[in-house]
Amino acid sequence: MATPAFDLNALRRLPLAERLKLVEDLWDSIAAESPDAAFPVTPELAAELDRRSAEMEANPGLGEPWDQVKARTLRDLRSRQK
């Protein structure tokens, strides 16, 4: 295996919120560069997505905006680090 061009131990020492942001950014870059075939939508997954979409349309107040979920999750993670 090739030697990485970064210090993995230094990355492990980053605060949790920074590591999560790094993972999110890395995942976004992988998804942006990957062909659709790399992330196939099975019939079962399509049916589940359709079910969830219909549920949200029928009950718009049921969910929570992503920015609120993300902020709460990061806040909870930070409080656990203290």
Secondary structure as the mmCIF struct_conf table of DSSP 4:
data_model
#
loop_
_struct_conf.conf_type_id
_struct_conf.id
_struct_conf.beg_label_comp_id
_struct_conf.beg_label_asym_id
_struct_conf.beg_label_seq_id
_struct_conf.end_label_comp_id
_struct_conf.end_label_asym_id
_struct_conf.end_label_seq_id
HELX_LH_PP_P HELX_LH_PP_P1 ALA A 2 PRO A 4
BEND BEND1 ALA A 5 PHE A 6
HELX_RH_AL_P HELX_RH_AL_P1 LEU A 8 ARG A 12
TURN_TY1_P TURN_TY1_P1 ARG A 13 ARG A 13
BEND BEND2 LEU A 14 LEU A 14
HELX_RH_AL_P HELX_RH_AL_P2 LEU A 16 GLU A 33
BEND BEND3 SER A 34 SER A 34
HELX_RH_3T_P HELX_RH_3T_P1 ASP A 36 ALA A 38
BEND BEND4 PHE A 39 PHE A 39
HELX_RH_AL_P HELX_RH_AL_P3 PRO A 43 ALA A 58
HELX_RH_3T_P HELX_RH_3T_P2 PRO A 60 LEU A 62
BEND BEND5 GLY A 63 GLY A 63
HELX_RH_AL_P HELX_RH_AL_P4 TRP A 66 GLN A 81
#
